[in-house]
């Protein structure tokens, strides 16, 4: 099911959380709402879910062409996974997953065997077979996250919404669960919208990234397009590491560290941009990070492969020549 968000605004007293936000979420896509705290991403997710409502008379939320802006959350067929899972501690895994089905109106509620069969199906889908009798405190963080996901899917939603789904997990579990969720989404093909402030998470997981800032959408597009072709300085600086350099003509250039070519100082000629001194060097891992002090006094970050670092045999205090990319990001006069 596609989602069309049309000119949605939301205020909390004098605070404007969303300012005429419009967005298209394609059917079957995995779309990330990405932005810093206070950008409006969680408020937008909650409005799509029906947990919050837009300001009176402001905009529409269309599910496959049908306006649901005034429909309560329970009638929108939306599965919602909260940041801290909100599992019922006194219930088993099986009871948590079955909860949404067991509280349906009597005329729509499946019988006990149908509910049991659905729980078994979901336990297999999220790879938690054999854990149905455990309670949340007996599970790992990643397992609790998958229980919350299974509970959201139990009602066979048309849309899946995730609020900072990996925020409460440690780094390695987050990485593992991200890969699992991407494969899981590809398997079920459910239109999914998730909130994150983690750029790496959004770029790795999403089909479409929506960058938000100060209650508005800043840029929308596929991850690679957003990363390679930011349309505003904010997007450039928010997505990944970037150097902001002012050239001799007073123009601001946005250059990513991996775009800077490092050469021996002896190779400096008119085809290179400048000379620099290595201030710091970090080489743990597959990529080496260098802090370079330019002749102008500016400090920039560069990244080269470990193989290139070994070839150049560089160390702190060494002088190097460097070349900047011909295409220098968003240049402003």
Legacy VTK file of the C-alpha trace (Angstrom):
# vtk DataFile Version 3.0
C-alpha trace
ASCII
DATASET POLYDATA
POINTS 333 float
0.000 0.000 0.000
1.353 3.436 -0.930
1.300 6.373 1.487
0.770 9.943 0.336
1.374 12.675 2.915
0.010 15.999 1.727
0.753 19.338 3.393
0.706 18.105 7.003
1.310 20.633 9.788
1.419 20.003 13.527
1.852 22.414 16.429
2.261 21.747 20.130
1.270 25.070 21.644
3.628 27.652 20.157
6.055 24.968 18.929
5.771 24.059 15.249
6.715 20.377 14.862
5.717 19.980 11.196
5.378 22.727 8.621
3.326 21.732 5.541
5.179 18.456 5.029
4.452 16.448 1.871
5.908 13.051 1.023
5.244 10.036 -1.202
6.047 6.556 0.146
5.919 4.010 -2.712
4.110 0.731 -2.230
6.391 -1.991 -0.887
9.270 0.387 -0.169
11.415 0.680 2.950
11.587 4.424 3.609
13.694 6.121 6.294
12.788 9.379 8.012
16.221 10.729 8.909
17.111 13.858 10.818
18.413 15.338 14.070
16.347 15.549 17.241
13.520 18.038 16.859
13.320 17.738 13.077
9.741 16.386 13.187
10.360 12.814 12.021
8.765 11.013 14.989
5.788 13.378 15.007
5.228 12.626 11.319
5.414 8.869 11.965
2.881 9.130 14.791
0.505 11.130 12.595
0.728 8.457 9.895
-0.053 5.879 12.592
-3.007 7.841 13.975
-1.365 8.272 17.390
-1.287 12.032 16.774
-3.474 14.163 14.544
-2.421 17.037 12.309
-3.593 20.562 13.057
-7.249 21.014 12.229
-7.844 21.464 8.527
-4.206 20.788 7.683
-3.449 18.257 4.976
-4.222 14.640 4.186
-2.810 11.178 4.846
-3.715 8.876 1.970
-3.376 5.103 2.199
-3.621 3.878 -1.394
-5.735 6.911 -2.267
-7.999 6.824 0.787
-7.755 9.729 3.243
-7.252 8.322 6.768
-6.301 11.616 8.445
-9.370 11.559 10.715
-9.547 7.777 11.225
-8.453 6.450 14.659
-5.271 4.395 14.887
-7.117 1.128 15.548
-8.929 1.357 12.231
-5.945 2.186 9.994
-4.499 -1.350 9.746
-1.090 -0.084 10.789
1.560 -2.066 12.647
3.645 0.114 14.977
6.897 -0.858 16.701
7.860 1.527 19.501
11.432 2.549 20.254
11.522 0.618 23.543
9.285 -2.187 22.244
6.515 -1.670 24.879
6.215 -5.432 25.477
3.981 -6.576 28.315
6.378 -7.843 30.973
3.853 -10.164 32.626
3.026 -11.897 29.321
4.930 -14.626 27.496
6.308 -14.144 23.994
3.294 -15.987 22.619
0.841 -13.819 24.558
2.598 -10.610 23.499
2.456 -11.561 19.822
-1.198 -12.617 20.104
-2.305 -9.500 21.990
-3.495 -7.457 19.007
-5.551 -10.356 17.714
-7.052 -11.224 21.107
-8.424 -7.689 21.684
-10.070 -7.328 18.273
-13.834 -6.728 18.239
-15.695 -10.008 18.631
-17.021 -10.026 15.063
-13.461 -9.765 13.640
-11.530 -11.713 16.253
-10.015 -15.028 15.123
-10.743 -18.094 17.251
-8.114 -19.443 19.663
-6.742 -21.977 17.210
-6.438 -19.398 14.447
-4.593 -17.067 16.818
-2.293 -19.902 17.860
-1.567 -20.764 14.233
-0.786 -17.120 13.445
1.619 -16.904 16.402
3.429 -20.067 15.281
3.703 -18.633 11.758
5.166 -15.378 13.057
7.597 -17.093 15.427
9.007 -18.852 12.387
9.076 -15.661 10.361
11.120 -13.760 12.974
13.269 -16.797 13.855
12.101 -17.184 17.476
10.802 -20.750 17.423
10.975 -22.409 20.828
10.904 -19.143 22.785
7.122 -18.711 22.971
6.949 -19.514 26.716
9.617 -17.016 27.744
8.900 -13.583 29.148
10.557 -10.381 27.900
13.154 -10.242 30.696
14.427 -13.667 29.585
15.215 -12.422 26.057
18.104 -10.471 24.547
17.534 -6.982 23.182
17.506 -8.262 19.609
14.993 -10.973 20.492
12.701 -8.454 22.206
12.851 -6.294 19.095
11.756 -9.231 16.942
8.892 -10.027 19.341
7.707 -6.417 19.004
7.906 -6.738 15.230
5.960 -10.003 15.244
3.282 -8.431 17.448
2.944 -5.527 14.999
2.599 -7.983 12.091
0.041 -10.226 13.819
-2.922 -8.119 12.721
-1.779 -8.315 9.067
-1.220 -4.562 8.720
-1.115 -2.786 5.389
1.644 -0.466 6.610
4.510 -1.086 9.069
5.891 1.832 11.109
9.076 1.642 13.184
10.216 4.328 15.644
14.021 4.234 16.141
13.887 0.416 15.913
17.528 -0.156 16.883
18.084 2.723 19.290
18.111 0.584 22.461
20.602 -1.999 21.146
24.389 -2.140 21.267
26.420 -1.553 18.117
27.003 -5.156 17.022
23.409 -6.236 17.664
22.212 -3.186 15.694
24.301 -4.205 12.694
23.104 -7.798 12.804
19.473 -6.793 13.217
19.708 -4.223 10.386
20.818 -6.918 7.965
18.080 -9.214 9.211
15.390 -6.514 8.871
16.447 -5.691 5.303
16.214 -9.355 4.301
12.946 -9.682 6.228
11.441 -6.689 4.422
12.465 -8.083 1.047
10.707 -11.319 1.968
7.374 -9.833 3.092
7.304 -6.727 0.829
5.273 -4.631 3.283
5.329 -0.837 2.883
7.539 0.261 5.770
8.359 3.683 7.193
10.975 3.975 9.923
12.477 6.793 11.956
16.197 7.062 12.669
18.828 9.680 13.487
21.599 7.283 12.403
22.866 8.146 8.912
24.609 4.807 8.407
21.420 2.984 9.346
19.307 4.931 6.861
21.807 4.598 4.011
22.288 0.861 4.549
18.637 -0.111 5.032
16.353 2.168 3.069
15.140 2.221 -0.521
14.275 5.895 -0.010
15.719 8.377 2.484
13.782 11.433 3.659
16.087 13.996 5.299
14.186 16.269 7.694
15.220 19.504 9.366
13.325 22.034 11.478
9.826 20.693 10.752
10.364 20.376 6.996
11.589 17.868 4.416
15.027 18.882 3.189
15.609 16.212 0.513
14.114 12.898 -0.647
15.756 10.229 -2.780
17.561 6.880 -2.966
20.456 6.568 -0.466
23.216 6.810 -3.080
21.661 9.866 -4.700
21.214 11.633 -1.365
24.811 10.891 -0.373
26.421 11.758 -3.702
24.231 14.719 -4.669
23.038 16.649 -1.597
20.988 19.662 -2.616
21.641 21.789 0.483
24.640 22.405 2.765
22.696 20.859 5.672
22.253 17.533 3.860
25.912 17.533 2.854
27.054 18.079 6.445
24.486 15.775 8.032
25.192 12.743 5.834
28.640 11.388 6.546
31.919 13.208 7.111
32.559 16.294 5.030
35.116 19.090 4.836
33.935 22.643 4.318
36.753 24.500 2.579
36.837 28.129 1.477
38.862 28.538 -1.709
40.909 31.564 -2.795
37.814 33.027 -4.442
35.846 32.921 -1.205
33.602 30.027 -2.286
32.572 27.347 0.211
33.240 23.829 -1.071
31.929 20.620 0.486
34.371 17.745 -0.009
34.177 14.275 1.508
37.406 12.853 3.000
37.612 9.943 0.541
37.480 12.371 -2.405
40.880 13.917 -1.538
43.815 12.379 -3.424
47.074 12.194 -1.439
50.513 12.182 -3.138
54.170 12.556 -2.176
55.117 16.187 -1.473
57.821 15.877 -4.136
55.098 15.315 -6.734
53.564 18.747 -6.116
53.016 20.647 -9.350
50.476 22.952 -10.948
48.029 20.043 -11.357
47.727 19.603 -7.609
45.918 21.907 -5.220
48.304 22.445 -2.344
50.717 21.054 0.216
49.771 20.000 3.726
51.259 18.585 6.921
49.831 15.480 8.585
48.643 16.470 12.063
47.058 13.175 13.098
46.826 9.692 11.647
44.404 6.892 12.526
45.017 3.617 10.723
43.121 0.950 12.691
40.776 -0.728 10.225
40.638 -0.978 6.430
40.734 2.793 5.846
43.271 5.279 7.210
42.057 8.709 8.354
44.422 11.671 8.124
44.075 15.165 9.552
45.841 17.599 7.242
46.938 21.142 8.080
46.834 23.177 4.868
49.171 26.076 4.132
46.156 28.336 4.706
45.974 27.023 8.280
42.723 25.138 7.709
42.401 21.571 8.992
40.792 18.972 6.716
40.145 15.248 6.987
41.214 12.788 4.281
40.754 9.034 3.916
42.963 6.626 1.981
43.229 2.853 1.845
45.655 1.056 4.145
47.463 -0.174 1.039
47.928 3.428 -0.177
49.112 4.483 3.288
51.720 1.719 3.335
52.894 2.640 -0.166
53.347 6.294 0.797
54.859 5.316 4.201
53.284 8.344 5.837
53.522 9.459 9.441
52.583 12.408 11.642
54.528 15.517 10.637
55.094 14.437 7.033
54.383 16.858 4.213
52.103 15.670 1.427
50.607 17.051 -1.755
46.910 16.686 -2.404
44.326 17.102 -5.138
40.686 18.005 -4.571
37.959 16.572 -6.819
36.959 18.589 -9.864
33.325 18.437 -8.726
33.432 20.104 -5.349
29.978 19.663 -3.908
27.653 22.558 -3.225
29.766 25.584 -4.039
28.371 28.892 -2.909
29.542 32.244 -4.142
LINES 1 334
333 0 1 2 3 4 5 6 7 8 9 10 11 12 13 14 15 16 17 18 19 20 21 22 23 24 25 26 27 28 29 30 31 32 33 34 35 36 37 38 39 40 41 42 43 44 45 46 47 48 49 50 51 52 53 54 55 56 57 58 59 60 61 62 63 64 65 66 67 68 69 70 71 72 73 74 75 76 77 78 79 80 81 82 83 84 85 86 87 88 89 90 91 92 93 94 95 96 97 98 99 100 101 102 103 104 105 106 107 108 109 110 111 112 113 114 115 116 117 118 119 120 121 122 123 124 125 126 127 128 129 130 131 132 133 134 135 136 137 138 139 140 141 142 143 144 145 146 147 148 149 150 151 152 153 154 155 156 157 158 159 160 161 162 163 164 165 166 167 168 169 170 171 172 173 174 175 176 177 178 179 180 181 182 183 184 185 186 187 188 189 190 191 192 193 194 195 196 197 198 199 200 201 202 203 204 205 206 207 208 209 210 211 212 213 214 215 216 217 218 219 220 221 222 223 224 225 226 227 228 229 230 231 232 233 234 235 236 237 238 239 240 241 242 243 244 245 246 247 248 249 250 251 252 253 254 255 256 257 258 259 260 261 262 263 264 265 266 267 268 269 270 271 272 273 274 275 276 277 278 279 280 281 282 283 284 285 286 287 288 289 290 291 292 293 294 295 296 297 298 299 300 301 302 303 304 305 306 307 308 309 310 311 312 313 314 315 316 317 318 319 320 321 322 323 324 325 326 327 328 329 330 331 332
